[in-house]
């Protein structure tokens, strides 16, 4: 923390704030260097905060056997390539690129540094030294859907969406599928803000959705603004990526909590042992990578139903995308008796019945 | 469900107010002949200080005051650099934005994720019970009232007071103003400090009125929009209100329309405020005489007293 603070001060003082500061220096000899690159501020209390929490846990786990370095606020694009190359050339043997848009820069830099192990979160391009990892976020959306089905009086919930990629789409569908198991007439209204983090716009989106009669708002964006709008209006909502209870203690029902630590610890060990191999890991409730924040602001029976859904998904008893599932036009998308495999889920580009509006093209 | 006109307008007003506050301050600065591109940085510093003070004291009024003070302090740095040390205003303004962004992130790191107290609504009894008009005109938070009161005061100051005339004279010809004995640098110092205070107030509105939290970079470009608004209004206070509400309205409406599920691409709606600016700027640029009449002739030029 101290070092980061110092660097910010330095960055601000030198008017170099636009160029993300690199914190710490790792060396090839001595402790194993592990680098992290984040798309937003670790202070977002969402996605990046949670990655950094897991980084700290990793550091605690291995102590002085490793040395972690992180760079925050790195835009997806040429900057990412520069920062990744910088991390690789500074002696980090394992580098975690934690945003979808880092995919191509990671692949490109990995070619230049064949001895460095790269891990890219939420992507699908792999190489001999590039592995991918992700969390089944959609599992948590199904649980949110169950809670909404029981808690929403209007049967209409709002959903603040970030950018149109399958990860967001599968969450929307899992949500409405879960909600419709309780309330078959439930609908979702969407607002796309085309950004992962824009507190002002997220708050406005929440207001717009509440103004239209939604009484619960879920978000696939990272700030706490929507929950705070919900709290001001005496309505309810779900957090994102991290437990946001403190930001809106009267409004947060629960929040999906991303737990990357087990994966980071395991992969670091693999590099230490020389057993690291490229691969693809997609963890959910079962592996503990997906967790839910404590169920609050709801009656006990709702919390129990949510917990049951969570356990059902973990044990495999609940198969979220089991047919029959209709799309928005009413056409059968998944036939009765069949289900979707991981490939079909990860490429999802259609919206299920009950979601209103279109995916921005 | 019927169209919720009242809440719709209320939401637009809250999203327009920070723009109006910041732009009004910049108007005074530019009228004195100084171009301060550091609005975004001053707003962020105002936002973090405003939030921190409100969080600890529970007083939004004190928070707003301290936010304005913080904006003023940062603006003073700009004033020293550009007015006394004659640094380039454009470069210094940009640096101020970057500096303010970093400084606010540093100062605010321990306030991330905390919820501030809800801002009190100043309710005018009886009148606020009027349908539609009541809640819109008589039931707002202090920032909304302040934005109009301050802009009114600014308009009066600029065009109806002797001091305002001097300020405009300094902005139009600092040589002439200096020649007849006015303290050009001193007047500009005051204008820049005032602009900083307004930007700080706008930032405080973002973190304690519009939102009730602090987040890094929470202005998300509003400082730049406010800067564009000053040009958009061709430096006239009334048009500043029109511009701020046009922008605030379109920003909010673009989200609202999406929620209704209309088949309009969200990217298109999101680009509307900017398309609107371009259209209006083009329309304004066609009328050269009006621009020459209202634009401060010495905008962005450094002044050094001869001799």
Interface residues (C-beta under 8 A of the other chain):
Chain A: X5 X8 X9 X11 X12 X15 X17 X18 X41 X43 X44 X45 X158 X189 X190 X191 X192 X193 X194 X197 X198 X199 X200 X201 X203 X204 X205 X207 X208 X209 X211 X212 X213 X214 X223 X224 X225 X228 X231 X232 X244 X246 X247 X248 X249 X356 X357 X358 X360 X361
Chain B: X1 X4 X7 X8 X11 X15 X95 X98 X99 X101 X102 X103 X105 X106 X108 X109 X112 X113 X114 X115 X118 X206 X210 X211 X212 X213 X215 X216 X217 X218 X219 X220 X222 X251 X252 X255 X256 X258 X259 X260 X261 X262 X263 X265 X266 X267 X270
